[in-house]
Each structure stands twice: as structure tokens, then as C-alpha cells.
């Protein structure tokens, strides 16, 4: 059973509220976006092994680090979607 974060730890982001329950949720978010750990870690300013530890639940990130990781995933996902749309338009 996964541990859940208390409701007061909900994140406000772009007019939506996201609740990150644990590192596994970050991993799912990253994988659904089609992003590699190495790239997300670099964008968030941490090492890939540190991101791996966070995703595995062995390391609890600070609120600031969690925000940086989430923002890195969101930005990279949006950029990836934009590139895919541009490639589709070119074809």
C-alpha cells in the first residue's frame, strides 16, 4: 500500500491542483510524458541516481526540489508535444 501525502501538500500549478503521493507517482508522470530519467534529472539540476532514489521512494525530496522536478517534466513534455506537432505539420 502506498503512503499518501497529507492534503496540505497539494501543489498549485497552472490553475490545477496536483497531489504527488510519492516518488512512484513522479516516475509514472515522467514515463507517461515519454521522458528519460537522465534528461529530467539534468533539467531539474540533479543527478540521475538522485532522481532514481526519489522515484524509488528511498529519498524524500524537499518541496523546492519536488517543484523543480515537476516543472522539468511539464516543460519537457510540452516541448516534446510541440516538436511532434511541428514534425507532423512538415510531413
C-alpha positions in Angstrom: 0.0 0.0 0.0 1.4 3.4 -1.0 1.8 6.2 1.6 -0.2 9.2 0.7 0.8 12.8 1.4 -1.5 14.9 3.5 -3.9 17.1 1.6 -2.0 20.3 2.7 0.9 19.2 0.5 -1.1 19.6 -2.7 0.7 21.6 -5.4 -1.0 24.5 -7.1 0.2 24.7 -10.7 -1.3 26.5 -13.8 -4.8 26.6 -12.2 -4.9 22.9 -11.4 -4.0 21.1 -8.2 -1.7 18.1 -8.4 -1.1 15.9 -5.4 2.1 13.9 -5.6 1.7 11.0 -3.3 5.2 9.5 -3.6 8.2 9.1 -5.9 6.4 6.4 -7.8 3.9 9.0 -9.0 6.8 11.1 -10.3 8.1 8.1 -12.2 4.7 7.5 -13.7 4.4 11.1 -14.7 7.8 11.0 -16.3 7.1 7.8 -18.2 3.7 8.9 -19.4 5.5 12.0 -20.8 7.9 9.7 -22.6 10.9 11.2 -20.9 14.2 9.7 -19.8 15.4 9.9 -16.2 18.7 11.3 -17.4 17.1 14.2 -19.2 14.6 15.1 -16.4 17.4 15.0 -13.8 19.6 17.3 -15.9 16.7 19.8 -16.4 15.9 19.7 -12.7 19.5 20.2 -11.7 20.1 16.9 -10.0 22.0 13.6 -10.9 20.1 10.7 -12.5 20.9 8.4 -9.4 19.3 11.0 -7.1 16.2 11.1 -9.3 16.2 7.3 -9.3 16.3 7.3 -5.5 13.4 9.7 -5.3 11.3 7.7 -7.8 12.0 4.5 -5.9 10.9 6.1 -2.6 14.2 5.8 -0.9 14.8 9.6 -0.8 12.2 12.2 0.1 12.8 15.4 -1.9 12.3 18.9 -0.4 9.3 20.8 -1.6 11.5 23.0 -3.8 13.2 20.0 -5.4 9.8 18.3 -6.0 8.6 21.5 -7.7 11.7 21.6 -9.9 11.3 18.0 -11.0 7.6 18.5 -11.7 8.3 21.7 -13.7 11.0 20.0 -15.6 8.7 17.1 -16.6 5.9 19.5 -17.6 8.2 21.8 -19.7 9.9 18.9 -21.4 6.6 17.2 -22.1 5.2 20.4 -23.6 8.3 20.9 -25.7 8.2 17.3 -26.9 4.5 17.7 -27.9 5.3 20.9 -29.8 8.1 19.3 -31.7 5.8 16.3 -32.6 3.2 18.7 -33.9 5.7 20.6 -35.9 7.1 17.4 -37.4 3.5 16.4 -38.3 2.9 19.8 -40.0 6.1 19.4 -42.1 5.0 16.0 -43.4 
